[in-house]
Amino acid sequence: MNPLLQEIHTSAGYLEQSQVRLQLLVVALPLLVGNGIRRSRGKPAALANRHRAIAIGVALLGVLALRLASVPRGLSVFLLALVLGWETLALVERRLARFIDPSRGPSG
């Protein structure tokens, strides 16, 4: 248990670095704001997807701005790739739900 607590404490120390916090803000802030706008208005799904795409686009622009400013951006690129992968899986799931009835289950 002691090595686990030490690892958590060591990892939390990275958040004290200003460059790490900047990378987290560049990716997380647009996504959180986009998610808040999407939920607060109760818009149709097509508009909610647009808000999600705009938020991801703003985060991508933020990562590009970090690159132009020569700021380390490894964490922000990783987080953005994770979000893009998740959204791609969600898109595939929505597309497949049109053809396959989700209520039928895996046994058919």
N, CA, C and O atoms as a GROMACS GRO file, in nm:
protein
  432
    1MET      N    1   0.082  -0.120   0.000
    1MET     CA    2   0.000   0.000   0.000
    1MET      C    3   0.086   0.126   0.000
    1MET      O    4   0.050   0.227  -0.061
    2ASN      N    5   0.200   0.120   0.068
    2ASN     CA    6   0.287   0.236   0.075
    2ASN      C    7   0.340   0.277  -0.062
    2ASN      O    8   0.342   0.397  -0.092
    3PRO      N    9   0.384   0.183  -0.149
    3PRO     CA   10   0.429   0.224  -0.283
    3PRO      C   11   0.318   0.289  -0.365
    3PRO      O   12   0.344   0.380  -0.444
    4LEU      N   13   0.194   0.243  -0.346
    4LEU     CA   14   0.082   0.303  -0.418
    4LEU      C   15   0.062   0.448  -0.376
    4LEU      O   16   0.044   0.535  -0.462
    5LEU      N   17   0.064   0.475  -0.248
    5LEU     CA   18   0.048   0.612  -0.199
    5LEU      C   19   0.164   0.701  -0.246
    5LEU      O   20   0.144   0.818  -0.279
    6GLN      N   21   0.284   0.644  -0.248
    6GLN     CA   22   0.398   0.721  -0.295
    6GLN      C   23   0.382   0.755  -0.444
    6GLN      O   24   0.416   0.866  -0.486
    7GLU      N   25   0.332   0.660  -0.523
    7GLU     CA   26   0.312   0.684  -0.667
    7GLU      C   27   0.206   0.792  -0.689
    7GLU      O   28   0.221   0.879  -0.775
    8ILE      N   29   0.098   0.787  -0.612
    8ILE     CA   30  -0.007   0.888  -0.623
    8ILE      C   31   0.048   1.025  -0.586
    8ILE      O   32   0.020   1.124  -0.655
    9HIS      N   33   0.125   1.033  -0.480
    9HIS     CA   34   0.183   1.161  -0.438
    9HIS      C   35   0.279   1.215  -0.543
    9HIS      O   36   0.281   1.335  -0.570
   10THR      N   37   0.359   1.126  -0.602
   10THR     CA   38   0.453   1.168  -0.706
   10THR      C   39   0.379   1.219  -0.829
   10THR      O   40   0.418   1.320  -0.888
   11SER      N   41   0.273   1.149  -0.868
   11SER     CA   42   0.195   1.191  -0.985
   11SER      C   43   0.124   1.323  -0.959
   11SER      O   44   0.113   1.406  -1.050
   12ALA      N   45   0.075   1.343  -0.839
   12ALA     CA   46   0.007   1.468  -0.807
   12ALA      C   47   0.104   1.586  -0.810
   12ALA      O   48   0.062   1.700  -0.831
   13GLY      N   49   0.231   1.559  -0.791
   13GLY     CA   50   0.331   1.665  -0.797
   13GLY      C   51   0.344   1.726  -0.936
   13GLY      O   52   0.384   1.841  -0.949
   14TYR      N   53   0.309   1.649  -1.039
   14TYR     CA   54   0.315   1.703  -1.175
   14TYR      C   55   0.216   1.817  -1.195
   14TYR      O   56   0.240   1.906  -1.276
   15LEU      N   57   0.107   1.815  -1.121
   15LEU     CA   58   0.006   1.921  -1.135
   15LEU      C   59   0.056   2.055  -1.084
   15LEU      O   60  -0.004   2.158  -1.114
   16GLU      N   61   0.165   2.054  -1.009
   16GLU     CA   62   0.221   2.179  -0.959
   16GLU      C   63   0.298   2.254  -1.068
   16GLU      O   64   0.325   2.373  -1.054
   17GLN      N   65   0.333   2.185  -1.175
   17GLN     CA   66   0.406   2.249  -1.284
   17GLN      C   67   0.309   2.329  -1.370
   17GLN      O   68   0.202   2.279  -1.407
   18SER      N   69   0.346   2.451  -1.400
   18SER     CA   70   0.256   2.539  -1.474
   18SER      C   71   0.229   2.488  -1.616
   18SER      O   72   0.118   2.506  -1.667
   19GLN      N   73   0.327   2.425  -1.679
   19GLN     CA   74   0.307   2.376  -1.816
   19GLN      C   75   0.205   2.262  -1.819
   19GLN      O   76   0.128   2.251  -1.914
   20VAL      N   77   0.204   2.178  -1.716
   20VAL     CA   78   0.107   2.069  -1.710
   20VAL      C   79  -0.033   2.125  -1.690
   20VAL      O   80  -0.128   2.080  -1.754
   21ARG      N   81  -0.045   2.221  -1.600
   21ARG     CA   82  -0.178   2.282  -1.578
   21ARG      C   83  -0.227   2.353  -1.704
   21ARG      O   84  -0.347   2.348  -1.735
   22LEU      N   85  -0.137   2.417  -1.776
   22LEU     CA   86  -0.176   2.484  -1.901
   22LEU      C   87  -0.227   2.382  -2.003
   22LEU      O   88  -0.327   2.407  -2.070
   23GLN      N   89  -0.159   2.269  -2.016
   23GLN     CA   90  -0.202   2.166  -2.109
   23GLN      C   91  -0.338   2.110  -2.071
   23GLN      O   92  -0.423   2.087  -2.157
   24LEU      N   93  -0.359   2.089  -1.942
   24LEU     CA   94  -0.490   2.038  -1.897
   24LEU      C   95  -0.600   2.139  -1.926
   24LEU      O   96  -0.710   2.102  -1.968
   25LEU      N   97  -0.571   2.267  -1.902
   25LEU     CA   98  -0.672   2.370  -1.928
   25LEU      C   99  -0.705   2.382  -2.076
   25LEU      O  100  -0.821   2.400  -2.114
   26VAL      N  101  -0.603   2.371  -2.161
   26VAL     CA  102  -0.624   2.385  -2.305
   26VAL      C  103  -0.720   2.278  -2.357
   26VAL      O  104  -0.800   2.306  -2.446
   27VAL      N  105  -0.712   2.158  -2.303
   27VAL     CA  106  -0.798   2.050  -2.350
   27VAL      C  107  -0.928   2.044  -2.271
   27VAL      O  108  -1.036   2.031  -2.330
   28ALA      N  109  -0.921   2.053  -2.140
   28ALA     CA  110  -1.038   2.029  -2.057
   28ALA      C  111  -1.138   2.145  -2.059
   28ALA      O  112  -1.259   2.121  -2.060
   29LEU      N  113  -1.090   2.267  -2.061
   29LEU     CA  114  -1.182   2.382  -2.053
   29LEU      C  115  -1.280   2.388  -2.170
   29LEU      O  116  -1.400   2.403  -2.146
   30PRO      N  117  -1.235   2.378  -2.295
   30PRO     CA  118  -1.334   2.381  -2.405
   30PRO      C  119  -1.432   2.265  -2.399
   30PRO      O  120  -1.550   2.281  -2.430
   31LEU      N  121  -1.383   2.147  -2.359
   31LEU     CA  122  -1.472   2.031  -2.352
   31LEU      C  123  -1.576   2.048  -2.241
   31LEU      O  124  -1.692   2.013  -2.260
   32LEU      N  125  -1.534   2.100  -2.127
   32LEU     CA  126  -1.629   2.120  -2.017
   32LEU      C  127  -1.731   2.228  -2.051
   32LEU      O  128  -1.849   2.213  -2.021
   33VAL      N  129  -1.686   2.337  -2.112
   33VAL     CA  130  -1.778   2.443  -2.150
   33VAL      C  131  -1.875   2.394  -2.257
   33VAL      O  132  -1.995   2.422  -2.250
   34GLY      N  133  -1.824   2.322  -2.356
   34GLY     CA  134  -1.911   2.267  -2.460
   34GLY      C  135  -2.013   2.169  -2.404
   34GLY      O  136  -2.128   2.168  -2.447
   35ASN      N  137  -1.971   2.088  -2.309
   35ASN     CA  138  -2.062   1.993  -2.246
   35ASN      C  139  -2.168   2.065  -2.164
   35ASN      O  140  -2.284   2.025  -2.163
   36GLY      N  141  -2.130   2.172  -2.096
   36GLY     CA  142  -2.226   2.250  -2.016
   36GLY      C  143  -2.328   2.319  -2.104
   36GLY      O  144  -2.446   2.322  -2.071
   37ILE      N  145  -2.283   2.375  -2.215
   37ILE     CA  146  -2.375   2.442  -2.308
   37ILE      C  147  -2.472   2.340  -2.367
   37ILE      O  148  -2.591   2.367  -2.380
   38ARG      N  149  -2.420   2.226  -2.403
   38ARG     CA  150  -2.502   2.124  -2.467
   38ARG      C  151  -2.610   2.073  -2.371
   38ARG      O  152  -2.724   2.051  -2.414
   39ARG      N  153  -2.577   2.054  -2.245
   39ARG     CA  154  -2.674   2.001  -2.149
   39ARG      C  155  -2.773   2.106  -2.101
   39ARG      O  156  -2.889   2.074  -2.074
   40SER      N  157  -2.731   2.230  -2.090
   40SER     CA  158  -2.817   2.332  -2.032
   40SER      C  159  -2.930   2.373  -2.125
   40SER      O  160  -3.035   2.417  -2.079
   41ARG      N  161  -2.910   2.360  -2.252
   41ARG     CA  162  -3.011   2.408  -2.346
   41ARG      C  163  -3.111   2.302  -2.388
   41ARG      O  164  -3.218   2.336  -2.438
   42GLY      N  165  -3.080   2.175  -2.371
   42GLY     CA  166  -3.171   2.069  -2.410
   42GLY      C  167  -3.203   2.070  -2.558
   42GLY      O  168  -3.318   2.051  -2.598
   43LYS      N  169  -3.103   2.093  -2.640
   43LYS     CA  170  -3.121   2.102  -2.784
   43LYS      C  171  -3.132   1.963  -2.846
   43LYS      O  172  -3.102   1.864  -2.780
   44PRO      N  173  -3.175   1.955  -2.971
   44PRO     CA  174  -3.179   1.826  -3.040
   44PRO      C  175  -3.040   1.765  -3.055
   44PRO      O  176  -2.939   1.832  -3.038
   45ALA      N  177  -3.038   1.635  -3.086
   45ALA     CA  178  -2.911   1.562  -3.091
   45ALA      C  179  -2.816   1.618  -3.197
   45ALA      O  180  -2.695   1.623  -3.175
   46ALA      N  181  -2.869   1.662  -3.310
   46ALA     CA  182  -2.781   1.714  -3.416
   46ALA      C  183  -2.708   1.839  -3.369
   46ALA      O  184  -2.590   1.857  -3.398
   47LEU      N  185  -2.778   1.926  -3.295
   47LEU     CA  186  -2.714   2.047  -3.244
   47LEU      C  187  -2.616   2.013  -3.132
   47LEU      O  188  -2.510   2.075  -3.119
   48ALA      N  189  -2.650   1.913  -3.051
   48ALA     CA  190  -2.559   1.870  -2.944
   48ALA      C  191  -2.430   1.815  -3.004
   48ALA      O  192  -2.322   1.838  -2.951
   49ASN      N  193  -2.441   1.743  -3.116
   49ASN     CA  194  -2.321   1.692  -3.183
   49ASN      C  195  -2.237   1.806  -3.237
   49ASN      O  196  -2.114   1.798  -3.237
   50ARG      N  197  -2.302   1.912  -3.285
   50ARG     CA  198  -2.228   2.028  -3.332
   50ARG      C  199  -2.152   2.096  -3.219
   50ARG      O  200  -2.037   2.136  -3.236
   51HIS      N  201  -2.217   2.108  -3.102
   51HIS     CA  202  -2.149   2.168  -2.987
   51HIS      C  203  -2.027   2.084  -2.948
   51HIS      O  204  -1.922   2.139  -2.914
   52ARG      N  205  -2.042   1.953  -2.952
   52ARG     CA  206  -1.931   1.863  -2.918
   52ARG      C  207  -1.818   1.882  -3.019
   52ARG      O  208  -1.701   1.889  -2.980
   53ALA      N  209  -1.850   1.889  -3.147
   53ALA     CA  210  -1.747   1.906  -3.250
   53ALA      C  211  -1.677   2.041  -3.237
   53ALA      O  212  -1.556   2.050  -3.256
   54ILE      N  213  -1.753   2.144  -3.205
   54ILE     CA  214  -1.693   2.277  -3.186
   54ILE      C  215  -1.598   2.276  -3.067
   54ILE      O  216  -1.489   2.332  -3.075
   55ALA      N  217  -1.637   2.212  -2.957
   55ALA     CA  218  -1.552   2.205  -2.838
   55ALA      C  219  -1.423   2.130  -2.868
   55ALA      O  220  -1.316   2.172  -2.824
   56ILE      N  221  -1.433   2.021  -2.942
   56ILE     CA  222  -1.312   1.945  -2.979
   56ILE      C  223  -1.225   2.029  -3.072
   56ILE      O  224  -1.102   2.027  -3.061
   57GLY      N  225  -1.288   2.102  -3.164
   57GLY     CA  226  -1.212   2.190  -3.254
   57GLY      C  227  -1.138   2.299  -3.179
   57GLY      O  228  -1.023   2.330  -3.211
   58VAL      N  229  -1.203   2.358  -3.079
   58VAL     CA  230  -1.138   2.462  -2.999
   58VAL      C  231  -1.020   2.402  -2.921
   58VAL      O  232  -0.915   2.464  -2.910
   59ALA      N  233  -1.039   2.282  -2.867
   59ALA     CA  234  -0.929   2.216  -2.796
   59ALA      C  235  -0.813   2.187  -2.891
   59ALA      O  236  -0.697   2.202  -2.854
   60LEU      N  237  -0.844   2.146  -3.014
   60LEU     CA  238  -0.740   2.122  -3.114
   60LEU      C  239  -0.665   2.250  -3.148
   60LEU      O  240  -0.543   2.249  -3.160
   61LEU      N  241  -0.738   2.359  -3.162
   61LEU     CA  242  -0.673   2.489  -3.186
   61LEU      C  243  -0.584   2.529  -3.069
   61LEU      O  244  -0.477   2.587  -3.089
   62GLY      N  245  -0.627   2.498  -2.948
   62GLY     CA  246  -0.544   2.526  -2.831
   62GLY      C  247  -0.414   2.447  -2.832
   62GLY      O  248  -0.308   2.500  -2.798
   63VAL      N  249  -0.423   2.320  -2.873
   63VAL     CA  250  -0.302   2.238  -2.883
   63VAL      C  251  -0.209   2.294  -2.991
   63VAL      O  252  -0.088   2.298  -2.974
   64LEU      N  253  -0.267   2.337  -3.102
   64LEU     CA  254  -0.184   2.398  -3.207
   64LEU      C  255  -0.120   2.528  -3.160
   64LEU      O  256  -0.006   2.558  -3.196
   65ALA      N  257  -0.192   2.604  -3.079
   65ALA     CA  258  -0.136   2.727  -3.023
   65ALA      C  259  -0.020   2.695  -2.930
   65ALA      O  260   0.080   2.767  -2.927
   66LEU      N  261  -0.032   2.586  -2.853
   66LEU     CA  262   0.080   2.545  -2.768
   66LEU      C  263   0.202   2.509  -2.853
   66LEU      O  264   0.316   2.539  -2.816
   67ARG      N  265   0.177   2.446  -2.966
   67ARG     CA  266   0.288   2.410  -3.055
   67ARG      C  267   0.356   2.535  -3.110
   67ARG      O  268   0.478   2.543  -3.114
   68LEU      N  269   0.275   2.632  -3.152
   68LEU     CA  270   0.333   2.755  -3.206
   68LEU      C  271   0.409   2.833  -3.100
   68LEU      O  272   0.505   2.904  -3.131
   69ALA      N  273   0.366   2.820  -2.975
   69ALA     CA  274   0.434   2.890  -2.866
   69ALA      C  275   0.553   2.810  -2.812
   69ALA      O  276   0.617   2.853  -2.716
   70SER      N  277   0.581   2.696  -2.872
   70SER     CA  278   0.693   2.608  -2.831
   70SER      C  279   0.682   2.564  -2.685
   70SER      O  280   0.782   2.553  -2.614
   71VAL      N  281   0.559   2.538  -2.643
   71VAL     CA  282   0.534   2.487  -2.508
   71VAL      C  283   0.520   2.336  -2.519
   71VAL      O  284   0.458   2.287  -2.613
   72PRO      N  285   0.577   2.260  -2.424
   72PRO     CA  286   0.557   2.115  -2.429
   72PRO      C  287   0.408   2.082  -2.432
   72PRO      O  288   0.329   2.144  -2.361
   73ARG      N  289   0.370   1.985  -2.514
   73ARG     CA  290   0.228   1.958  -2.534
   73ARG      C  291   0.194   1.810  -2.535
   73ARG      O  292   0.088   1.772  -2.584
   74GLY      N  293   0.282   1.726  -2.484
   74GLY     CA  294   0.260   1.581  -2.488
   74GLY      C  295   0.133   1.538  -2.418
   74GLY      O  296   0.057   1.457  -2.472
   75LEU      N  297   0.107   1.591  -2.300
   75LEU     CA  298  -0.013   1.553  -2.225
   75LEU      C  299  -0.138   1.600  -2.297
   75LEU      O  300  -0.237   1.527  -2.303
   76SER      N  301  -0.137   1.720  -2.350
   76SER     CA  302  -0.255   1.772  -2.419
   76SER      C  303  -0.285   1.693  -2.546
   76SER      O  304  -0.401   1.669  -2.578
   77VAL      N  305  -0.181   1.652  -2.618
   77VAL     CA  306  -0.200   1.571  -2.738
   77VAL      C  307  -0.258   1.435  -2.700
   77VAL      O  308  -0.348   1.385  -2.767
   78PHE      N  309  -0.208   1.376  -2.593
   78PHE     CA  310  -0.259   1.248  -2.546
   78PHE      C  311  -0.406   1.259  -2.506
   78PHE      O  312  -0.487   1.175  -2.544
   79LEU      N  313  -0.440   1.361  -2.428
   79LEU     CA  314  -0.579   1.377  -2.385
   79LEU      C  315  -0.672   1.403  -2.503
   79LEU      O  316  -0.783   1.350  -2.507
   80LEU      N  317  -0.628   1.482  -2.598
   80LEU     CA  318  -0.710   1.510  -2.715
   80LEU      C  319  -0.727   1.384  -2.800
   80LEU      O  320  -0.835   1.362  -2.855
   81ALA      N  321  -0.624   1.304  -2.813
   81ALA     CA  322  -0.636   1.178  -2.887
   81ALA      C  323  -0.731   1.084  -2.816
   81ALA      O  324  -0.807   1.012  -2.881
   82LEU      N  325  -0.728   1.084  -2.684
   82LEU     CA  326  -0.820   1.001  -2.607
   82LEU      C  327  -0.964   1.045  -2.630
   82LEU      O  328  -1.053   0.962  -2.648
   83VAL      N  329  -0.988   1.175  -2.628
   83VAL     CA  330  -1.123   1.228  -2.651
   83VAL      C  331  -1.169   1.198  -2.794
   83VAL      O  332  -1.284   1.158  -2.815
   84LEU      N  333  -1.080   1.217  -2.890
   84LEU     CA  334  -1.116   1.188  -3.029
   84LEU      C  335  -1.148   1.040  -3.050
   84LEU      O  336  -1.240   1.006  -3.123
   85GLY      N  337  -1.072   0.954  -2.987
   85GLY     CA  338  -1.100   0.810  -2.995
   85GLY      C  339  -1.233   0.775  -2.934
   85GLY      O  340  -1.309   0.696  -2.990
   86TRP      N  341  -1.262   0.834  -2.819
   86TRP     CA  342  -1.390   0.809  -2.752
   86TRP      C  343  -1.507   0.859  -2.837
   86TRP      O  344  -1.608   0.790  -2.850
   87GLU      N  345  -1.494   0.976  -2.893
   87GLU     CA  346  -1.600   1.030  -2.978
   87GLU      C  347  -1.617   0.948  -3.105
   87GLU      O  348  -1.729   0.935  -3.155
   88THR      N  349  -1.508   0.894  -3.158
   88THR     CA  350  -1.519   0.808  -3.276
   88THR      C  351  -1.596   0.681  -3.242
   88THR      O  352  -1.680   0.637  -3.321
   89LEU      N  353  -1.569   0.623  -3.126
   89LEU     CA  354  -1.644   0.505  -3.084
   89LEU      C  355  -1.792   0.538  -3.064
   89LEU      O  356  -1.879   0.458  -3.099
   90ALA      N  357  -1.820   0.654  -3.007
   90ALA     CA  358  -1.960   0.694  -2.987
   90ALA      C  359  -2.030   0.714  -3.121
   90ALA      O  360  -2.147   0.679  -3.136
   91LEU      N  361  -1.959   0.771  -3.218
   91LEU     CA  362  -2.016   0.790  -3.352
   91LEU      C  363  -2.046   0.656  -3.419
   91LEU      O  364  -2.152   0.639  -3.479
   92VAL      N  365  -1.954   0.562  -3.408
   92VAL     CA  366  -1.976   0.429  -3.464
   92VAL      C  367  -2.095   0.362  -3.396
   92VAL      O  368  -2.177   0.298  -3.462
   93GLU      N  369  -2.105   0.377  -3.265
   93GLU     CA  370  -2.218   0.318  -3.192
   93GLU      C  371  -2.351   0.377  -3.239
   93GLU      O  372  -2.448   0.304  -3.259
   94ARG      N  373  -2.356   0.509  -3.257
   94ARG     CA  374  -2.479   0.573  -3.304
   94ARG      C  375  -2.516   0.527  -3.444
   94ARG      O  376  -2.633   0.504  -3.475
   95ARG      N  377  -2.414   0.513  -3.530
   95ARG     CA  378  -2.440   0.468  -3.667
   95ARG      C  379  -2.488   0.323  -3.669
   95ARG      O  380  -2.579   0.289  -3.745
   96LEU      N  381  -2.427   0.238  -3.587
   96LEU     CA  382  -2.468   0.098  -3.584
   96LEU      C  383  -2.608   0.081  -3.523
   96LEU      O  384  -2.680  -0.012  -3.559
   97ALA      N  385  -2.645   0.171  -3.432
   97ALA     CA  386  -2.777   0.162  -3.369
   97ALA      C  387  -2.888   0.183  -3.471
   97ALA      O  388  -3.002   0.143  -3.448
   98ARG      N  389  -2.856   0.246  -3.584
   98ARG     CA  390  -2.957   0.263  -3.689
   98ARG      C  391  -2.991   0.130  -3.755
   98ARG      O  392  -3.105   0.108  -3.797
   99PHE      N  393  -2.892   0.040  -3.763
   99PHE     CA  394  -2.910  -0.086  -3.834
   99PHE      C  395  -2.935  -0.205  -3.742
   99PHE      O  396  -3.001  -0.301  -3.780
  100ILE      N  397  -2.881  -0.198  -3.622
  100ILE     CA  398  -2.893  -0.309  -3.528
  100ILE      C  399  -2.974  -0.261  -3.409
  100ILE      O  400  -2.940  -0.159  -3.348
  101ASP      N  401  -3.078  -0.332  -3.376
  101ASP     CA  402  -3.163  -0.295  -3.263
  101ASP      C  403  -3.088  -0.324  -3.132
  101ASP      O  404  -3.060  -0.440  -3.104
  102PRO      N  405  -3.054  -0.220  -3.051
  102PRO     CA  406  -2.978  -0.243  -2.930
  102PRO      C  407  -3.053  -0.324  -2.825
  102PRO      O  408  -2.991  -0.386  -2.739
  103SER      N  409  -3.186  -0.325  -2.830
  103SER     CA  410  -3.262  -0.396  -2.729
  103SER      C  411  -3.260  -0.547  -2.749
  103SER      O  412  -3.299  -0.621  -2.659
  104ARG      N  413  -3.217  -0.594  -2.866
  104ARG     CA  414  -3.215  -0.737  -2.892
  104ARG      C  415  -3.105  -0.809  -2.815
  104ARG      O  416  -3.118  -0.927  -2.782
  105GLY      N  417  -2.998  -0.740  -2.786
  105GLY     CA  418  -2.890  -0.801  -2.709
  105GLY      C  419  -2.798  -0.883  -2.796
  105GLY      O  420  -2.822  -0.896  -2.916
  106PRO      N  421  -2.691  -0.941  -2.738
  106PRO     CA  422  -2.593  -1.013  -2.817
  106PRO      C  423  -2.641  -1.150  -2.865
  106PRO      O  424  -2.588  -1.203  -2.963
  107SER      N  425  -2.741  -1.208  -2.799
  107SER     CA  426  -2.784  -1.343  -2.838
  107SER      C  427  -2.875  -1.341  -2.961
  107SER      O  428  -2.898  -1.445  -3.023
  108GLY      N  429  -2.927  -1.225  -2.995
  108GLY     CA  430  -3.007  -1.210  -3.117
  108GLY      C  431  -3.148  -1.241  -3.095
  108GLY      O  432  -3.228  -1.233  -3.188
   0.00000   0.00000   0.00000
